[in-house]
Amino acid sequence: MEHTFRLAEHFISINGEGQSAGELALFLRFTGCNLRCDWCDTSWACDKNAQHETASLSRIAEIAEDALSHGIRNVTLTGGEPLLQPNISEVIGKLSELGLQTEIETNGSVPLNDFCAEHRPKFTMDYKLPSSRMEQHMCTDNFQLLRERDTVKFVCASRGDVLRAKEIAEKYNPQCPLYLSPVFGRIEPAEIVGIMKEQQMGGFRLQLQLHKFIWPPEMRGV
């Protein structure tokens, strides 16, 4: 009997952030998250029992094969927190076997060790800064597992967040690109750029969430 997964939605759009920003991708969003960030923009999917489809591995493969037939080569697993889905490694493996470039958007609290062997995906890993009120849950051991193809994303809502991101980067020295992403409506991108210049943060990149400029910020399925 196949394992099943709580699939909240699936759609094709552009990647809004990370190293693949601007590229088309299939998005598979799963329900359930162990964190409750103050500024979360997908809080509707945080409860594991949020509206969802109970999808078998075969069903997910069917969705992925349809995307492939339309020229899609990237797939992003997101949530909620996708790595909390029981048996999610089966999904990662199947997507890899189908030839899709798999990226996991993970919240920084889930140990990545078990996902770094066969069929290792790309990770876009958040580090939750003070404004999220979730920093105490971060699994800092993950930093040593990240590689050049991965990304660390620091979502910033204040000057203090940006300064904390600098501290964390200096302490753990992750071997992958580092992105600063402003909380939409809470801090202006120009302010972050000013802090980057002031603090000589040449190792960081500012990244805006593209989808929130193309479509209404609260719009789902984009």
Helices and strands as residue ranges (DSSP letters): E 4-14, E 24-30, G 43-45, E 53-56, H 57-69, E 74-78, G 82-84, H 88-97, E 101-106, G 113-115, E 122-127, G 130-132, G 135-137, G 140-145, E 151-156, H 159-172, E 178-182, H 189-198, E 204-206, H 211-214
